Amino acid sequence: MKLIHVTLMLLIILCACNSPQSSTESGFTNKGIKLYSDKLTPELIWQLGRVGNVSLSPDKEEVLYTVAYTNIKENKSYTDIYKITLKSGKTTQLTNSAINETSVKFSPDGSKINFLSSESGSVQLWEMDLNASHKKQVTNIKGGITNYLYSPDMKHLAFTASVPLDKDIHDLYPDLPLADARIENDLMYRHWDSWEDGAYSHIFIAATEEGMISNNYIDIMKNERFDSPLNPFGGIEQINWSIDSKKIAYSCKKLSGKDYALSTNADIYLYNIEDNSTTNLTKGMVGYDLNPTFSPDGKYMAWESMERDGYEADKNRLFLLDLRSGKKKDLTLDFDQNVGTLSWSEESDKIWFTSNHEGPFQIYQVDLSSGLINQITKGRQNYTSVMPMQHQVIATKTTMNHPTEIYSINTQTGEEQELSFVNKEVLSQLKMGQVESRWIETTDKKQMQTWIIYPPDFDANKKYPTLLYCQGGPQSTISQFWSLRWNFQLMAAQGYIVVAPNRHGLPGFGQEWNEQISGDYGGQNMKDYLTAIDVMAKEPYVDQDRLGAIGASYGGFSVYWLAGNHNKRFKAFVAHCGIFNFEQMYSTTEEMFFVNFDMKGPYWEKDNKIAQNTYANSPHKFVANWDTPILVIHGQKDFRIPYTQGMGAYNTAKLRDIPARFLYFPEESHWVLSPQNGILWHREFFRWLDTYLK
């Protein structure tokens, strides 16, 4: 990068960071920030407001939501509560606190606003009036709570909290108080980014007494060494009350150790608060069964279900249980797409959901009487939640050009109207690059949807450095997402064309396309990547001598594999948290069902031809062909793909005298979540690419 360009960028960063912002004594916001450039920067991405959870009032007249703003200097975010009055469109900020308020909801009767806050020293449930007055603490649970949900009649509160059940070394050896060690006897001793601590997330139920929560609460999972919601990503969507307030359904994988590591068999359980009994509603269904939700008339329960045990990327089906007859029905049997974010119509005759189709996530509706599934929205966007009301829905929407905002959508016409406008002022000052959708023929004669993102002020008469983006997952669609890290518009703003193929193995293009990748790592999907970049390299505005390949997780593996098989196409690589050595990955990852299904077995099964083909395609087998500069990035707390994978790739490159750099984050995991680490990530990312592609 030229010195003048670096100087200009630093000036932009300093101006952006020094724009007027509110005092952190009463909260923090980046509203009204003044920009001195029309180009997106890493610092600016972190300064945009991030819309959090959204709640529609019972009378369908107001919407609650949270917005988080990041104070880069303090390396932390501040979250406050906002409200939209739908009739007038007026937005009101309800809180302005240095203490974050999260998990905001209207109470079931619509009279209060509930939220979680750590103002008292631990995270507890709080409430306030609709005008933000009379704020008070509702729970006082030792150690704090993590989720909450009032029963429809508001006579009980369900909440989740951590329950210590297992002994550690200090219980075994009390005379060694300064000893620091772990003793493990089974698998799943760590998960994604944290070690098991001997505590489990349990559901508690407490009676409400004059607006407060009784201390006589009960643990409905007493002495069970299981978690609900499921760790590490499950939330309150995995727990729900029945309409009569007498039962509570919850998702749980009641397995442990090796069995837990090898299985995805999570079930939905129904706890009866009157007789303290628990029933498994999905017994015999062996895949993930999650997110139960009851129809308003109390007759049905809908949930998301996967069919096969051990396959985390199986088709996510919409199942219906008739609570009177006990009969179960797959409502998406002939629907070759996944479902998510289920929501009932007020009349209990329809279920709304979102689903990925050929890239974007759209809103759908299934009619229970006819079984017909209707697509409500079209266009190039991701709808990530849906809350129905008469003749319209409230939804959150994201695009590659725009972070999440709240919209209302006319269900008859599909016409949408933005409601939240959290980032309108800032985004109106920026130039975004054009986003194009192309269909490219693959080597097996299929059609592959590919996103092309062009730099702002793109000139077809010029030549541009171009990046091949390799997606992770491995089964995770390249949709219309807006990312704090893998942000295509940010890459385009730095003068790069981005080529992002929805290669074999990604959902949204039918289950056959999605499953092709399992057992074929290094196979057809790698051919897809090479096809996509070869097709684009023929365009006169793509500089064939300045091509790079980038990616994270499975995308990081893809970069390592391409490094040994690209035949000098690329001039630079960036691999974040990628798999370098398949045998080491199999032996050191945590969710064993993942590697068992996708690699089709362990490396020691020499008679397993599919598995052996997978291990033969391990990137470390091709390092003799490495000849291109590579930046390797990894976090120490990444337990899905341990950081030694990144060390192995970096060390190999240096031993082979290939230009290489290792960016290592001791406190980050599979993701980079700290603001300043995130900005550092981008600075090193572009410094490396600019060095070899500009």
N, C-alpha and C positions, 0 to 999 in steps of 0.2 A: 504494500500500500504506500502510495506516495506521501511524503511528509506533509504537504499542504492539505491532503485529504484527512490525515490523522489530526492535524491541528484544528481543522474545521469541525471534525466530529467531537473533539474534546470541548470545543466552545459550545456546541449544541447541547452536550451533556450537562455542562455546568449551568447553562442558562435554564435548561429544563428543570434541573434539580433545585435551583435557587428561586424558582417562581413562588409566589405567595402561597403559603399553606397554613392550615390552622394549627393552633397550639396543641401539643400532645397532652397537656394537662386536662383538657376536656374532650379529647378525641383527636382525630386526624382525618384530613381529606385532601385530595389533589384536585378538587373541583376548581375550575377557572384557571387551570395552569396555562401559561402562555408559552407557545412554541416559537422557536426561531429557525425552524426548518420544516419543510413539508414531507420529510422522510421519516419513516418509523425507525426507532432505535431500541436497543435492548433496555435502556433505562426507562424509556417511555412505556414499553409494554408492562413493566412492573408498576408504573404509576397510574395505569388505567384502573377504574373501579371494577370490581369483580362481583357480579350479582350472585348471591347465595341462594338459600332455600326460599321457596315461594309458598304462600298459604292464601287460599281463597276463603273469604268469610262465609259462614253458613247461609247468610241471606244473599250471597253472590253480588254484593255491592262494593266490597273493598278487597284489596290485595295487600298482603304483607310480604316483605322481602328484606333481605340483608344485603349490604354492600360493604365490601372490604377494600380499604385503601392501604397501600404499602408505603411506609416511611423508610426509604432506602438507607438513610443515615443511621437510623436506629435498628435496621435489619429486622423489622417486624411489621405486621399488619394490624389495622384497627377495623373492627366490624361494628356497624351500627344498623338500627332498624328503620325502615322506611315504610310508608303506606301510600297506596294509590286509591283515590275515590273514583270508581269506574265511571259514574255518570258525568262528572265534571272533568275527569282526567287530571285532577290536581294531585300533586305529589307532596307529601309531608315527611320531613325527617323527624322521627320520634325520639331517638336517643342520640347523644353526642358525648360518648364516654370513653375514657382511657381503658375501661374494662370491656372486653369484647362481649357482645350479645349474639348468641347463635341459636339455631334450632327454633326459630320463631314460628308460632302458630296462633290462630284464633282458638279460644276455648270452644268446646262443642256447642255451647249455647250462644256463642258470639259476643258475650258480654266482656270478655277480658282478652288481653294479649299475653301469651305465655312465651317464655324464652329461657335459655340457659345462660348463666353468668357465674363468674368466679369472684364476684365482688366481695363475698363473705370470706374468701380465703380458699374455698374449694368450689367446684362446679355444682351448683344447685339450681332447682327450678324457681323461677321468679314469675311474677305477674304484674300487670299494670292495666289501668283503664284504657279505653280506646283512644283517648286523647293524651296518653303517656303519663297521666297523673297517678298518684297513689301507688307507686311502685313498692312491692313488698316481696320478701323471700317466702317461698311456700314450703320448701323442703329443707331439712337439716340432717342429711344423711352423712354419717361418718365416712370420710374418704371421697365424698362427692358422687354424682351420678353421671351417666354417659348418654342416656336417651330417656324420653318420657312419652306417655300417651294416656290421656284421660279416656275413661269409658264414655260411651255416648250419653249416659245419664248423669255423668260427672260425679257419681258416688264413689268411684274408685280411680286410683292412678296406678298405672303400670310404669315402672322405671327399671333401667338396667344399671348395675353396679358391679364392680370387681370384687370377687370373693376369693381370698387366699385359702387354698386347700392342701397344697403340697409342701412338704418339708424341704429345707435347703441344707447345706453343709453345716450351718451353724446350729441347726436343730440336732444334727447327728453328732457334732463335735463341739459342744458348748464351751469347752476349754480352749478353743482356737478362734477367739472372736475376730482376729485380724486376718484369718485365712481368706483367700480370694480364689475360689475355684468353683467348678460345676462338676457334678457327677451325673452322667446320663446313662440310662439303661434301655432306652427305646428311641424310636424315630420321632420326628416332628418336635425336636427340642428348640427349633427356631423357625420363624416364618416370615417371609418377605424382608422385613427390616428390623425385627425384634426377636430376642430370645424369650422363650417361655419362662415366666416368672413364678409359676406355681399358683397363679390366680386365674379365675375364670369369670367370664361375663355371664351373670345370671339375671333372670327377670324377677322383679319383686312386685307385689301388689299391696297397696295400702288404701285404707278407707279415707275419705275426705271428711274433715270435721270443721265446720264453720270456716271454710276457705283455707284451712291448713291441712297438712297431711299427717295422719296418725303415725305415731312411732311404732304402732303394733303392726308393722308390715310383715308379709310372709315371702319367703324365697320359694318360688314354685319349682325350682330345680335343685332343691336342697341336697347337698353332698354329691351332686353330679359333677364329674370332671369334664364338662362340656361347655361350649360357649353358645350363647344366643344374644345378639346376632352373631353370625359366623365371622370369625377373624380372617383377614384383617380389614376387609372392605365393607362388611355388612353394617346396615344402619337400622333405623326405626321402621323402614319399609318391610323388614322381615318379621315384624310383630304387628298384630292387629286385633282389635276387639270385635266380638260379634255384636250385631245391632241391638240385641236385648241386654247387652252389658253383663251377661252371665258367663261368658267364655272368652278366652283369649287364645288366638292361634299364633304360633311362632315357628320359625325355621331353626333347625339345629342338626348338626351332624354328630350323632351320638356314637362316635367311634373314638379310639385313642391309639397313640403310638403308631406302630407299623400299619395297622388297619386304617388309621386316619390318613396316613401319608399316601396310601395306595388307592383311596376311594374318593368319589365325589357324592356318595350316597347321603345327601342331606334330606331330611323329611320335614313335614309340617305336622306339628303336634297341637292338640286342642286341650287346653286346661280349663276345667270347670271350677269356678270359684265357689260354687255351692257345696260340692262334695269333695273337692280337692283331687279329683281324678284327672288323669292325663291319657289321651287317646292318640295313637299315630294315625293320621288321616291319609297318609300316602304309603302305608306299608306295602311292600312289594314293588314299589316304584324306585328304581335303584340309582337314578341320576340325581342331579341337583333339583330339588323342589323348594322354591323360594317365593317370598313376597305375597303372602295370602291377603286377599281383600274380600270383604263381604258385601253382597248386594244390599242396597238400602231397604228392600222388603224382607231381608233376613232369610231368604230361601236358598241362596247360593253362596258358594265361595269360589273365587277365581284365583289362580296362581300361575307362576311361570315354572315350567318343568322341562328338564332334559331327560332323554330316554335311557342313555347308556351310562353305566358306571365307569368312572375313570376318564371320561372325555369331557373336559371343561369347555370345549368349543362346540358341543353338540347343538343341534337345532333347539332354540329356546321356544317351547310351545306354550300356547295359552290353553290351560286346562280349567274345566268347570266341574264342581262337585255340587250335586243336588243334596242339600242337607237333610231333606226328608227321606229320600229313597236310598241315599248313599251312592248313587250311580255317578261315575266319572266320565267325562267326555272331552276329547281333544277337539277344540274349536278351530284349530289351524292345521288339520290333517292334510288338506290339499293346498296349503299356503306355504310355499317354499321360501319362507323368510323367518327371521327371528322376531320375537315380540319383547316389549319392555314397557315399563312405567304404566301399569294398568290402572284404569279409572272407570268407575261405574257411572252410567247415566242415572239421573234422579228417579226415573221410572223403572229401573232395574231391567230394562229390556235390551240394553246395548252395553258393550264394553269398549272403551277407547284405549288405544295403545300407540306406541311409536314403533317404527320398524325401519331398518336400513334397506334401501332398494337402489342398487347401482350407484352407490356413493352416498347420497344424502339420506338423512333420517326424516321420514314423513309421518304424518298423523293418520291413523286408520281407525275404523269403527267396525265392530262385528255385531250383527243383529242376531240375538239369541233365538228368535222364532224361525227365521229363514236360514240362518247360518251364513248369510252373505257377508263378505268382508269388503268394505268400501274404503278407498283411499280418499282422504279428505283434502290433503294439501299436495301441491306439486312445487317444482322449482328447485333451486340450488341452495339448500340450507339444511341445518340439523335442528329438528325440533327435539328437545331433550326432556320435556315433561308436558303433560296435558291435563287440564282441569276443566271438565265440561260444565256448562251452564246453558240456559235456554237459548238456542239458535246461535251459540258461539262457544268457543273454548278459550281459556287462558293458557298460554304456553310460553315456554322459554325457547329462544332461538339463537343459534350461533352460525356464523359463516366464516370462511377463510378471510374475509375482509372486516369482520366485526365480532367482538367478544359478545358474550351472552347478554341478551336483553329480554324484557317481558313484552308479550304481544297478546292482543285479542284477535281471534280469527272467526270470521263468519262461516259457519259450517255449511251454509247453502251455496255460497259463492266462492269460498276459499280466500276471500279478501282479508288481508291482515292490517292491523294498526298497531304501531309501536306505542307502548305505555310508559316505559321506565326512563328512557333517554339518559342513562347513566353516563355514557361516554360521547354523547352527540357533539358537544362543543369541541372536544379534543379531536375526534375523528374528522370533523368538518374541516380541520386545518391540514389534514394529511392527504397525500396522493397515494392511492393504492394501485397495485398492478392488476392487469386484466387476468382473470381466471378462465381458462378454456378447458372444456371436456372433449377428449379425443377417444376414438375407438381404434385400437391397433390390433392387427391380426397376429396371433402368437404362432409359434412353430408347430403347435398341434392343431392349427386351423381354427382356433377359437377367437372370439372378440374380447379384448381386454380394455376396460375403461381406464383412461389415464388422464390425470389432471396436469395441465401445463400452466404455470404461474409466471407471468412476464414482469420485468421491472417496470416501475412507474415511468412514464414518458418513453415507453418502448419505441424503438426505431428499427423497423425491419431491414433497413439498409446498413445497419451496423452489425457487428459480430459480438456475441456475449459469452462469457464463461457460463457453463451450464452444470447443474448438480442433479445427479440421479438420487432421489430419495428412496431409501429402502425401509419399508414399514416393519414394525415389530408385531408382537402378538404371540405366535405368528399369525393367529386368526383375529385380526383387528382391522376393520375397514379404514381406508383412507377416505374419510368423509369430509364434511364441511366444518372441520374443527378449528378452533382458535387456541393456540398453545402458547404457554409462557416460554417454552424452549424450542420445540420444533415448529416454529412459526414461519410458514411459507412466505407471507408478505414481508416479514423482516428480512428473509434471505433475498427476496426480490428487491427490496429497498437498498440492499448493498450492491445491486447491479448484477445479480445472478438470475438466470432462467432456471426454474425448478421443474423437474420431470418426476411425477409421483404416480407410478403405475399401481392399479389395483390387481396385482398379479395373482396367479393361482394360489389358493389357500386363504383368501380373504372373504368374509361373509358379505351378504348383500347381493350375491350373484347366483344364488341357488346353493343347496347343500352339497351337490356333487363338486362344484367349483371350490367350495370351502374346504372339503375334506381331502382334496387331492394332495395337499401338502404333507399330510401325515404319512410318515414312512418314506418321504421323497425329499428330505432336506438336501439341498444341493442339486436338485433335479430340475423339473419343469419350471418352477418359480424363478430359478436363476436364469434360465433361458429367457423367461419373460422380461427380466431386468435388462438383459443384453439386447433383446429385441427393441424394447422401448427406447433405450439410449441410442441404438443404431438408427432407428427411424427418425428420431429427432435430430441426430447429427447430420442428416442429409439436408436439413433446412439451412438456407443461406445465412441466417442470422445466428446460428449456433456455431461457435468456434470449436472445431473438432480437436484442436490442440490444447483446449482448456476445459476438459471434462473432469468432474469430481464425483465421488460416490460417498454418501453419508447415511447413517442409520443408527438406531438404538435397539438393544435387546436382540430379537431375531433379526432386526435390521443391522445390528452390529455384527452378528454372525455373517449376514449376507455380505457386508463389507469385507470381512476377513476372507470369506470364500472367494469373492471377486478379486481380492488382492492376488490370489494364486491362480486365477483363471481368466483374467480380463484381456489377455493378449494385447497389452499396451494401449488399451482404450483410454485409461484414466491417468491423470497427472497428480491426483491427491485423493487421500481417503481420510474419513473421520468415522471411528467406531466407538459408540458409547455403550458400555455394559453389554458387550457382545459375547457370544459363545465362541471360544477359540479351540477348545479340545473337548470333543463330545464324550469321551470316556470319563474324563475328569468331571464334566458337567453332570453326567448320570450319577456319579458317586457322591457328589457334594451338594446338589440342589436339595430342596426340602419337600415339595409336593411331588412325590414319586409317580403319582398317576399321570402327571404331565409328560414326563420323559418316557414313561412306559407306553403311552398311547402314541405320542408323536414320533418317537424313535422306534416304536414297535418292538421294544424289548431291551434287555440289558446287553452290554457288549460281550459278556462271557458266553452267550448262547450262540455258539459257533455254527449250529445247524439252522439258525434263524436267518434266512437269506435276506429278508427285508431289513431286519435290524443291522445285519452286517453291511448291507449297502449304505445304510445311514452312517455308520461309523467310518466307512471308507471315504465318505464325503466330508469328514471333519476338516475344518480349515487348516489345522496344523499339519495335515498330510501334504499340503501344497506349498509350504513356505519356501521350498527350493526355487519356486517361481516368483517369489515376491521381488518387486523391483521399483516400487512406487512409494513416495513419502506418505507416512500414516500418523495421524494423531489418535491416541488411545485414551479414552476417558472411562473412569470407573469410580464407584463409591464403595467405601469399606463396609457399609452396612447393607449392601446388596446381598441378600441370602438366596434369592432366586438364581442369579448367575454370580457366584462368588467372585470377588475382586481379583483373585489369583488368575482368573481367565484373562483379564486385561493385562496383568503383569506378564503372563506367558507370551501374549502377543507382542507387547512392547519389548520385552527382553529379546525375543527372537529377532525382531526387526533390527535392534541395535547390534546383536551378534552378527547379523548379516550385513552390517554397515549400510543399512537403509535409513535415510533421514526419518526420525521418529521423535515423538514427544509424548509423555505420559502425564495426563491431567488427573490427579488423584484427590478425592474428597473424603477425608477421614470421617466426617459427620453426616454424609449423604448416603442414600440407599440406591435403589434402582432408578430413582428420580432425583432431581436437584430441586429442593423445596425452599431453601433459604434465599431471600432476595439478592444479597450481595454475592453469594455463590452462583446464583443464576446469571447475574450480570457478568461475573468473571467467566463463567462457562461460555457465554456468547463472545466475549472479547477474545478468548483463546481460539474459539471455533473459527471466527472470521479472520483472526490473525494468521492462522494456519492456511486457510483456504486462499486468502489474499496473497500469501507468500508464493504459492505454487500455481495459482490460477489467474493472477492479475500481473 
